[in-house]
Amino acid sequence: MIEVQLSTQTLQKHIVTFHATTVEFYFATGNQPYGFHVGHIKSIEILEKKGKYYLKVSTGLKDNTEEFEAQVLPKVQELVAEVQKAMASFAS
């Protein structure tokens, strides 16, 4: 399992996890957590725009983009790599 707290600067403190075949997003504000199975994910990527970093998950029906802090970039890269491996394994 990989867990990353995307932001320490906001009260929301987004957390994203990847376990086996599911990417899940959690929020401190009472929003319901939501997840994506690797079989539904079309792409997962890290975007950089104007010095800010974003994690984007696309299913073709829904896109989710969450900003994250630069200091957690290595952990987010690890998460993306593991999800991509799981996607390839599931597709084969």
C-alpha positions as CSV (number, residue, x, y, z in Angstrom):
1,M,0.0,0.0,0.0
2,I,1.2,3.5,-0.8
3,E,-0.3,6.5,1.0
4,V,0.5,10.1,0.3
5,Q,-0.7,13.2,2.0
6,L,-0.9,15.7,-0.9
7,S,-1.1,18.9,1.2
8,T,-0.1,19.9,4.7
9,Q,-0.9,23.6,4.2
10,T,-4.7,23.3,3.9
11,L,-7.3,22.0,6.4
12,Q,-8.5,19.6,3.8
13,K,-5.2,17.6,3.9
14,H,-6.0,15.4,0.8
15,I,-4.7,11.9,1.1
16,V,-4.4,9.5,-1.9
17,T,-3.8,5.8,-1.5
18,F,-3.1,2.9,-3.8
19,H,-3.6,-0.6,-2.7
20,A,-3.5,-3.7,-5.0
21,T,-5.9,-2.4,-7.7
22,T,-7.6,0.7,-6.3
23,V,-6.6,4.4,-6.2
24,E,-8.6,6.2,-3.5
25,F,-8.9,9.9,-2.5
26,Y,-9.8,11.0,1.0
27,F,-10.7,14.4,2.3
28,A,-10.9,15.9,5.9
29,T,-13.9,18.1,5.0
30,G,-16.6,15.4,5.1
31,N,-16.6,14.8,1.4
32,Q,-17.1,11.1,0.7
33,P,-13.9,9.3,-0.3
34,Y,-13.9,8.0,-3.8
35,G,-11.9,5.4,-5.7
36,F,-10.9,4.2,-9.1
37,H,-10.1,0.6,-10.0
38,V,-7.1,0.2,-12.3
39,G,-9.4,-1.5,-14.8
40,H,-11.3,1.8,-15.2
41,I,-8.3,4.1,-15.3
42,K,-7.3,5.3,-18.8
43,S,-4.4,7.4,-17.6
44,I,-2.7,8.6,-14.5
45,E,-0.1,11.3,-14.7
46,I,1.7,14.1,-12.9
47,L,1.3,17.6,-14.4
48,E,3.3,20.7,-13.7
49,K,1.8,24.1,-14.4
50,K,3.4,27.4,-13.4
51,G,5.5,25.7,-10.6
52,K,2.5,23.8,-9.2
53,Y,2.1,20.0,-9.3
54,Y,-1.1,18.1,-10.0
55,L,-2.0,14.4,-9.9
56,K,-4.5,13.6,-12.7
57,V,-6.5,10.4,-12.9
58,S,-8.7,9.9,-16.0
59,T,-11.3,7.2,-16.7
60,G,-12.7,8.5,-19.9
61,L,-16.0,9.3,-18.0
62,K,-14.5,11.2,-15.1
63,D,-11.3,13.1,-14.5
64,N,-9.9,13.9,-11.1
65,T,-7.1,16.4,-10.7
66,E,-5.6,17.2,-7.3
67,E,-2.8,19.7,-6.5
68,F,0.0,18.4,-4.4
69,E,3.1,19.9,-2.7
70,A,6.5,19.6,-4.4
71,Q,8.1,17.9,-1.4
72,V,5.9,14.8,-1.9
73,L,6.7,14.6,-5.6
74,P,8.9,11.4,-5.2
75,K,6.1,9.6,-3.3
76,V,3.5,10.6,-5.9
77,Q,5.9,9.4,-8.7
78,E,6.1,6.1,-6.9
79,L,2.3,5.9,-6.6
80,V,1.9,6.7,-10.4
81,A,4.5,4.0,-11.3
82,E,2.8,1.4,-9.2
83,V,-0.6,2.2,-10.6
84,Q,0.7,2.1,-14.2
85,K,2.2,-1.4,-13.5
86,A,-1.1,-2.6,-12.1
87,M,-3.0,-1.1,-15.1
88,A,-0.7,-3.0,-17.5
89,S,-1.0,-6.2,-15.5
90,F,-4.8,-6.0,-15.4
91,A,-5.0,-5.3,-19.1
92,S,-3.0,-8.4,-20.1
